[in-house]
Amino acid sequence: PVQAPLKSKKVLVTAGPTREKIDPVRYITNFSSGKMGYAIAEQARNLGAEVTLITGPVSIEPPPGVKVIHVESAQDMLNETIAQYESSDLVVKTAAVADYKPKIVSDRKIKKQEGDARIELERTKDILFELGKNKKHQVLVGFAAETDHVEEYAMRKLEKKNADMIVANNVAEEGSGFGTDTNKITIYKRDGQSISLPLMTKQEAAKTLLLEALKLLPKEEAE
Ligand code: PMT
């Protein structure tokens, strides 16, 4: 039926920031509010999907009717995402995953000292890359948060991470990206097609990108 085009589909959404611990009282994170990912989870549910939302720490409420898994670090998010991957039909990676984490996590509070301090960072695993590498039947949608060269970087991510679709947002633009209730997205697909959308609410952007991703899902047998 038209009103539930994602019926019987399992949709996995990641949202929010991750938190990378420095010591028991400090961490590194970013400005993701979770709004974009939560909107995708809500709209996927409205379109009839069975939705799992893997979320970093945020202060907004998850939509009802969605299975929620709370995580903190990039490593936790990776583990939970891999665990849900096999059974998912569509995966949307909206989370702003930390690219770096402290190389050493102190189990005691680091005391302040005279002069400057340094924290050595190491790379986290790229979750989207791991999913792309192990992709079977899933449709894989990534995001790209850029401030410049948006198209070039988005196309590069599509290729490198073996995604089926990249949703780019220019996070330097007014009303777009982190924290806002609106977003201005461009959708890039593997066939070279791109769709630039005007500024709209994150709910509207979520529905639009889901309907585009739906076109990439295998067609149902005649009902
Ligand atoms: O949460 P909001 O306040 O509503 O803000 C929404 C948003 C700006 C966070 C969202 O729209 C967005 O752009 N999310 C992706 C942010 C990001 O990390 O972009 P990136 O260009 O650094 O990463 C590209 C892709 O790789 C993303 O799908 C990301 O989930 C993924 N990634 C990145 C690093 C990593 N270690 N693992 C990943 O899977």
Residues whose N, C-alpha, C, O or C-beta is under 5 A from the ligand:
A	BS01	PMT	G16 F31 S32 S33 G34 K35 M36 K93 T94 A95 A96 V97 A98 D99 T124 K125 D126 I127 L128 G142 F143 A144 A145 N169 G177 F178 G179 T180
